[in-house]
Structure formats: C-alpha cells, structure tokens
Amino acid sequence: MDTEAIRRALTRIAHEIVEKNKGVADLVLVGIRTRGVPLAERIAGNIAAIEGIKPPVGFVDITMYRDDLIFFQERPLPAGSQINFPLTGSRVILVDDVLYTGRTIRAAMDALMDIGRPKSIQLAVLVDRGHRELPIRADYVGKNAPTSSLESISVILEEVDNGPDMALIMGE
C-alpha cells in the first residue's frame, strides 16, 4: 500500500464505522501503541469530516498484558496508556496497524476492560495478514494481505517513522 492507498483505506473505514454505528453517539477510538495511535487519529479526523463531530481518541499500551513476558530476559518498560474519557457505556473502536495472530488484540481488550466496561469493542486494522491463533476478527479492514508465516508486514507512517506512508510485505 502506498500513501494514497492508505489514505483511501482509512477514509473507507471511517465511512464504514459511521454507517455501522448509525452515527458517532457514544463512539470513541483507542489506538494500540505505536502505529495504531496515528491511525486512530486519522480515522477520527475522517469521521469528523463526515459527521462534523470528532470522536474522542486515546491510546492503550499493552506491554504489561502480553502473554509472552516470561520469555523476555529483561522486562519491557510500559509506555503508558492515555484514555481521558469514560470507557464504560462507550462503543470503542480499537485501532491497530496489522492483525496477525490476534494476541495483541486480546491484550488490548484486557487492558481496556481494566479501565472500564465498554458497551462494545469493534476492531479496525489497516492490514489483516491472516494466521490467527485466537478467535479474533476485524470489523473494519483496510486491506487483506495473505502472507506466509515466513513473511512479515512492515507499516511505515509519517507520524512515527518520518517517512512516506506505506505498508510492505517483507520477504523470507
């Protein structure tokens, strides 16, 4: 995906979110650190252009919710979450760059449930590459990109990587 393909995908996702939720009442977006955060901001901006109201945006750090922490020699340092709005009763759109095994999403949902009790959690991802290990499915997908388990998806975003937006399949 190049810059224009990413822009179009995020615009389409914003339209789908508004349509599925019949507007933006009680809607909040939560990006998963790191690249889910700017994607959530962009989607919220697109929703504002459609509806005239920008939903609140926050972010969640899943570091302490990972199920593989026991395999690290040094415990990773959490960067922190920032959600300055009530989650309880909200319709949360959880945003990430790549959906792979589903473990990151499970960790993010655990983190959200520790903060509040949302009315619902929906998932928006830029790229779904398959290979699920958990029964998790995205509600909104920018692009399905079937890959082998030896390949990876690299997402580059201007806000994080200081380069032009793109999503690439990296070879074996």
C-alpha positions in Angstrom: 0.0 0.0 0.0 1.3 3.4 -0.9 0.4 6.7 0.7 -2.8 7.2 -1.4 -4.0 3.6 -0.8 -3.6 4.1 3.0 -5.5 7.4 2.8 -8.3 5.8 0.8 -8.5 2.8 3.1 -8.7 5.0 6.3 -11.4 7.1 4.6 -13.4 4.0 3.7 -13.0 2.6 7.3 -14.3 5.9 8.7 -17.4 5.7 6.5 -18.0 2.1 7.5 -17.7 2.9 11.2 -20.2 5.8 10.9 -22.6 3.6 8.9 -22.4 0.5 11.1 -22.8 2.6 14.3 -25.5 4.8 12.8 -23.5 8.0 13.7 -21.0 8.8 16.4 -23.0 8.9 19.6 -21.0 7.2 22.4 -18.2 6.4 19.9 -14.6 6.5 21.0 -11.4 5.4 19.2 -8.5 3.8 21.0 -5.2 3.2 19.2 -2.8 0.4 20.2 0.7 1.8 20.6 2.6 2.5 18.5 1.2 2.7 15.0 -2.4 2.3 16.0 -2.4 5.7 17.6 -1.8 7.8 14.5 -4.2 5.6 12.5 -6.9 6.2 15.2 -6.3 9.9 15.0 -6.6 9.9 11.2 -9.8 7.8 11.3 -11.3 10.2 13.9 -10.4 13.1 11.6 -12.1 11.4 8.7 -15.2 10.8 10.9 -15.2 14.5 11.8 -15.2 15.4 8.1 -18.2 13.1 7.5 -20.3 13.8 10.7 -19.0 17.2 11.8 -18.0 15.7 15.2 -14.7 14.2 16.1 -14.9 11.3 18.4 -12.5 11.2 21.4 -9.2 9.4 20.7 -7.0 7.7 23.3 -4.3 5.1 23.3 -3.5 1.9 25.1 -0.2 0.4 25.9 -0.4 -3.4 26.1 3.2 -4.1 27.4 2.1 -5.5 30.7 -0.8 -7.5 29.2 1.4 -9.5 26.8 1.2 -13.3 27.2 4.9 -13.7 26.3 6.5 -11.6 29.1 8.0 -14.7 30.6 10.2 -15.2 27.5 11.9 -11.8 27.9 15.3 -11.7 29.7 14.6 -8.1 30.6 11.1 -7.0 31.3 10.0 -4.3 28.8 9.1 -0.9 30.2 5.5 0.2 29.7 5.0 3.5 27.9 1.6 4.1 29.5 -2.0 4.4 28.2 -3.9 7.6 27.8 -7.7 7.5 27.8 -9.2 10.8 29.0 -12.8 9.8 28.6 -15.1 7.2 30.1 -15.0 3.8 28.5 -18.0 2.4 30.4 -21.0 2.6 28.2 -18.9 3.6 25.1 -18.7 1.9 21.8 -14.9 1.5 21.4 -13.2 1.3 18.1 -9.9 -0.4 18.8 -7.3 0.5 16.1 -4.1 -1.2 15.1 -1.9 -1.4 12.1 -1.6 -5.1 11.4 -3.7 -8.0 12.6 -1.8 -11.3 12.7 -2.2 -13.9 15.5 -4.8 -11.9 17.5 -2.6 -11.9 20.7 -2.0 -8.1 20.6 -5.8 -7.5 20.3 -6.5 -9.9 23.2 -4.0 -8.0 25.3 -5.5 -4.6 24.3 -9.0 -5.8 25.2 -7.7 -7.0 28.6 -6.2 -3.5 29.2 -9.5 -1.8 28.1 -11.5 -4.0 30.5 -9.2 -2.9 33.4 -10.1 0.7 32.6 -13.8 0.4 32.1 -16.7 -1.7 30.8 -17.5 -0.6 27.2 -20.8 -1.2 25.6 -19.0 -2.9 22.7 -15.5 -3.2 21.2 -15.0 -3.2 17.5 -11.7 -3.7 15.7 -10.3 -1.6 12.8 -7.0 -2.6 11.2 -5.0 -1.3 8.3 -3.8 -4.7 7.2 -5.1 -8.2 8.0 -2.5 -10.8 7.2 -4.2 -13.9 8.5 -2.6 -16.7 10.6 -4.9 -16.3 13.6 -4.1 -18.1 16.8 -7.1 -16.7 18.7 -10.7 -16.4 17.5 -10.5 -12.7 16.7 -11.8 -11.0 13.6 -11.5 -7.3 12.5 -14.8 -5.4 11.9 -13.0 -2.9 9.6 -10.1 -3.9 7.3 -8.1 -1.6 5.1 -6.5 -4.4 3.1 -6.4 -8.2 3.4 -2.9 -9.3 2.6 -2.4 -13.1 2.8 1.2 -13.9 3.8 3.2 -16.9 4.6 4.3 -17.4 8.1 7.9 -16.5 7.0 6.9 -13.1 5.7 6.0 -10.0 7.7 4.2 -6.8 7.1 6.0 -3.5 7.7 3.9 -0.4 8.2 5.6 2.9 7.9 3.7 6.0 9.0 4.8 9.7 8.7 4.0 10.4 12.3 6.1 7.6 13.7 8.7 6.8 11.1 9.2 10.2 9.4 8.8 8.6 6.0 6.1 8.4 3.5 3.1 6.2 4.5 3.4 2.6 3.1 2.7 -1.0 4.0 5.0 -3.6 2.6 5.2 -7.4 2.7 8.8 -8.2 3.7 10.2 -11.4 2.3 11.5 -14.5 3.9 
